Amino acid sequence: MGGAVRKSAAATREKLLASARQRFLRESYENVGLRDIAADVGVDVALVGRYFGSKEQLFTEVLRGGKADWLEPLAKADDLAEGLTALASEKHRSDSNEHLEGLLILLRSVSSPTAAPLVRAAFRDDVLEPLAKLLSGSDRDLRAGIAMGVIMGTTIVRSIMNVEALQCCDAGLFESKLAHILRCAIETPEGK
């Protein structure tokens, strides 16, 4: 019986997390209510507090869900710029929609006084710092930030703004130019 209860609790928790993700995807942080998330799943709002503690903790979990292994392919890549290009071009990615949704959640909530520090902390801890650790030499944090700025900007212009020139261009040309820009962004400064 105890195993069934744990499975049911885990399933309910996952449903709450999925509902929260969809809500934060569609609306800004301030406009998402815990009661709405609970209602989506058909549970009492107190259960949301029991599983996640607070709206801030739930939001943080939504932001950080599934981020642990995103750099794994890059750490093994012979050419980091090529690996980042594949990431940005969503090449060979079964989870590209999840990453695009994560970016949309960041963009929707970064202007919130409550959510902004959570967004910055998650981005720093889960994206910038792990990427910087893959780089050698000085100014690793700066170079990781520039690379992620290029990737995020490209993703926004290509996938969210639907700029036709980036959507309809030759994939090889797109990847070649992006890899060149990323190589410049991440290269070790001369003499350092």
N, C-alpha and C positions, 0 to 999 in steps of 0.2 A: 504494500500500500504506500509506503514512504517513497518508493521510487516513482510511482505514478504521480504523487503530489509534487515531487521535485520536477518531473517532466512537465507537468501542467504549469507550474510556477515559471519554469524556464521559457515555456512557450508563450505564456502571458507576457512575460518581460520582453521577449523578442517582438511580440505584436505591439507593445507600447513603444518600443524603440522604433519600429517601422512606421507607426503612426506619427510619432514625433518627427522623424526624418521627413515624411511627406508634408507635414504642417510647416516645418521650418523651411522647406524647399519652396512652398507657395507663398509664405508670409514672412514678414520681418519678425525678429525675436519678440518684440513687445506685443505683437498681435496674436501670438500663439499662447493659448491658455491650457493649463494642465487639465482642466475639466473637459475641454474639447478632445484632448488626446485620450483621456480615460473613456469618454463617450464613444469615440471611434472603436474602441476595443470592447466596450460593454462592461466596464468595471468601475468601481468606485474610485474617485480621485485620490483617496487615501492610499490606495495601492501604488499609485505613481510615486508618492512620497516614500512609501516603504521600500520600493525597488531602487529608486534613484536619489532620494534625499531631498532634492530641490529642483526647480526648473533649470538653474544654472548647471547643476551636475548632470541633468538629463541632456541639456544642450551640449555640454562638453563631451559626453559619451557619443552623441550623434556626430559631432565634429571628428572625434578620434576613432570612430568605428572603422576597422579594417585598414588602418594606416600603417600598421607595424611592418608589413612586408613589402611595401611599395618600392623600396630601394634595393631589394634583394637582386633583381635582374641587373640593376646598375652596378652593384658591387662586383658582379661577375663579368661585366662587359669589358671587352678589350679596349673599347673606345667610349669613354664616358659621354662625349658629345653625341655620338651616335645613339647611345642608350637613352639619353635625354630627348633626342629627336624622336625616337620611337615612342617615348612616353607622350610627347606633345602631339604627335601625329596620330596617336591612338592605334598605332600599328600593332597587330597581334594582341589586342587587348579585349578580353571578354568582359571586363569590368569598366569600359570607358564611360558608359552612362553613369555609373556610380561616382566616378571621379568628376564628371561634369556637374552632376547634382551637388557634390560636395563643394565645388567652386561656387555654384549658385547660392548655396546656403551661406558661405562665407560672405559673398557680395551683398546678400540681402540683410545680413545682420551686423556687418562691420561698423555701421553708423550708430548702432545702439550703444548708449553709455554703459549698459550692463553687459552686453554681449561682446563688445569690442575687445576688452582685455582677455576674454576667454578665447576669442578668435585668434588674437595675436599670440597668446601662449601656445595654443594648439599648433598654429602654423610654425612658430619658432621650434617647438619641441619635436614635432612630428615630420617637419619638412626641411626647414633651413639647417638646423643643427646636424641632422643625419647626412644631408647632402654635403655640408661643409667638411664633415669627417672623411668623406671620400676624396677630398682635394688635398693636395700637398702644397707646401710653401706658405707664404704669408698672405694676409688678406682673404683667407678662406671664407669667412662669413660674408664679406662684401661680394666675392665672386659667386657664392651660392645664391645670394640675394638677387644679383643681376640675372643669373641663369633662370631662377624661378620667375622673375619679372618678365623675362622674354617668353617663357613657357605659358605663364598665365595670360599675358597679353595676347599671345598668338591664339590660345584657346578661346579667349573672349571674342576676339575679332572673327575667328574662323567659325566657331560653333554657336556662340550666343548671338552675335551681331549678324551672322550669316553673310559675311562679305564674300560675294560670288567669286572674286579673283582668287581667294584662298581655297574656296571649296571646289572650284572647277579646274584648278591648275594641274599640271602634270605632277603626280605624286613624287616622282624622282627629283624633279626640279625643286619642289617645295622642301623635301627632306634634305637635299643638298645645301640649299641656302640656309635653312634653319640650323643644320649641323655646323655650318661655317660660323654663323653668329654665336651659337652656343660654345663652340671651340674658343672663339675670341673672349667670351665672357668668363670661361672657367680656367683659361690658361694661367699658369704661374707667371707673375710679373718678372721681367728680366732682372737677373741679378739677385733674386730673392728666394 
